[in-house]
Amino acid sequence: MTRPRKLIVGLVGAHVVLHGVALTVMMPAGVHPNGRASDVFLYALFMLGPSQAILFAFWVALGGGKFLWRVVPAVVGLVVYMWCFKTADQEWLITTMVQLGIGVVLLLAGRVTGLELSKASDMPDDSRPFQFYVRDILAWTTALAVVLSALRCMTTDWLFGRSMQNGFAIFGSVTFVAAASMFCSMGRRWMIVRIALLALSIGFGVVVLLRATGDNRMWLFPAMLGLMAAWLCGSLFVVRLAGYRLTWRWRFRGGPVPDDPQP
């Protein structure tokens, strides 16, 4: 087994174990941090859920091979997971699943326009032909419908118990921090800019959450968003060590594109 494969397998194994630990804490409905600074361990496990959702979305949207080989097991696995663990803490479960949906949609949009996960040793500067077929669109539309239907059956009461303003603040700030964490960990240049952007994204998310929720605990939101950034950056740094980078080759610019051999 090559070193990059060992790193990725080790990363996946570590996250499986960590998720098992989180489930042991979150399985009794209603068990989550109660707002004390001493609950750092619980906050870390709570933020592990949406962090792993983003990592899973990262693989689903940007992984190699054919889409169908990822979308079928992903959808089946998510439906089975939500059914088996529907008694887990609802706030944790729904935050994780909704963040997964947001991550997949945004990363797929990025892939359509040219975002790619590439080996550091294989990153040409030329654009590639647009390769997103009708069958892929149909597969992802069906998958999204199945997952949303399953999610809706489980989360109606939870969603209606939240104000729309709070929902946008929570998922918007978490998504912004997740995007900055991916750019910071997997970008190719401008290291200082990447680090600064991550710090600014956390600060921006904190301000948004404070204004939306009215919570006066100044340490709470920096801790939660910082923990999520730590989970993501730590995990994606392992992916970076395995030799992968995020690249962007805009697919819709004018001009000729290199010819590819026809199948």
Residue pairs with C-beta under 8 A, 6 or more apart in sequence:
1 9
3 242
4 242
4 243
4 244
5 242
7 238
7 239
7 241
7 242
8 238
8 239
8 242
10 238
11 235
11 238
11 239
15 52
15 55
15 235
18 48
18 52
19 48
19 52
21 45
22 45
22 46
22 48
22 49
22 92
23 85
23 88
25 31
25 42
25 45
26 32
26 45
26 46
26 49
26 88
26 89
26 92
26 93
27 85
27 87
27 88
27 89
28 87
28 89
29 87
29 88
29 89
29 90
30 89
31 89
32 42
32 46
32 89
32 91
32 92
33 39
33 42
33 43
33 46
35 217
35 220
37 219
37 223
40 223
43 223
43 224
43 227
44 227
44 231
46 92
46 224
47 224
47 227
47 228
47 231
48 231
49 92
49 93
49 95
49 96
49 99
50 95
50 96
50 99
50 174
50 178
50 228
51 178
51 228
51 231
51 232
51 235
52 96
52 231
53 96
53 97
53 99
53 100
53 103
54 99
54 100
54 103
54 178
54 182
54 232
55 232
55 235
55 236
56 74
56 100
56 103
57 100
57 102
57 103
57 104
57 107
58 103
58 107
58 117
58 182
58 236
59 70
60 70
60 71
60 74
60 104
60 107
61 103
61 104
61 107
61 108
61 110
61 111
62 107
62 111
62 115
62 116
62 117
63 70
63 117
64 117
67 136
67 139
67 140
68 135
68 139
71 139
71 140
71 143
74 143
75 143
75 146
75 147
78 97
78 100
78 147
78 150
79 146
79 147
79 150
82 93
82 97
82 150
82 151
82 154
83 150
85 93
86 93
86 154
90 155
90 158
91 158
93 154
94 151
94 154
94 155
94 158
94 159
95 170
95 171
95 174
97 147
97 151
97 155
98 151
98 171
99 171
99 174
99 175
99 178
101 144
101 147
101 148
101 151
102 171
102 175
103 175
103 178
104 144
105 144
106 175
106 179
107 115
108 140
110 248
111 132
112 132
112 251
113 250
113 251
113 252
114 127
114 248
114 249
114 250
114 251
115 246
115 247
115 248
116 246
116 247
116 248
116 249
117 186
117 244
117 245
117 246
117 247
118 244
118 245
118 246
118 247
119 243
119 244
119 245
120 243
120 244
120 245
121 243
123 188
123 245
123 247
125 249
126 249
126 257
126 258
127 249
127 250
127 251
127 253
127 257
127 258
128 249
128 251
128 257
128 258
128 260
129 251
129 257
129 258
129 260
130 251
130 252
159 167
165 212
166 212
166 213
168 212
169 208
169 209
169 211
169 212
169 213
170 209
170 212
172 205
172 208
173 204
173 205
173 206
173 208
173 209
173 221
173 225
174 205
174 225
174 228
176 201
176 204
176 205
177 198
177 201
177 202
177 205
177 225
177 228
177 229
177 232
178 228
178 232
179 201
180 197
180 198
180 200
180 201
180 202
180 229
181 198
181 228
181 229
181 232
181 233
181 236
182 232
182 236
182 246
183 194
183 197
183 198
183 246
184 194
184 195
184 197
184 198
184 233
185 232
185 233
185 236
185 237
185 239
185 240
186 236
186 239
186 240
186 244
186 245
186 246
187 194
187 245
187 246
188 245
188 246
188 247
198 229
198 233
202 222
202 225
202 226
202 229
205 221
205 225
206 221
206 222
206 225
209 215
209 221
210 218
210 221
215 221
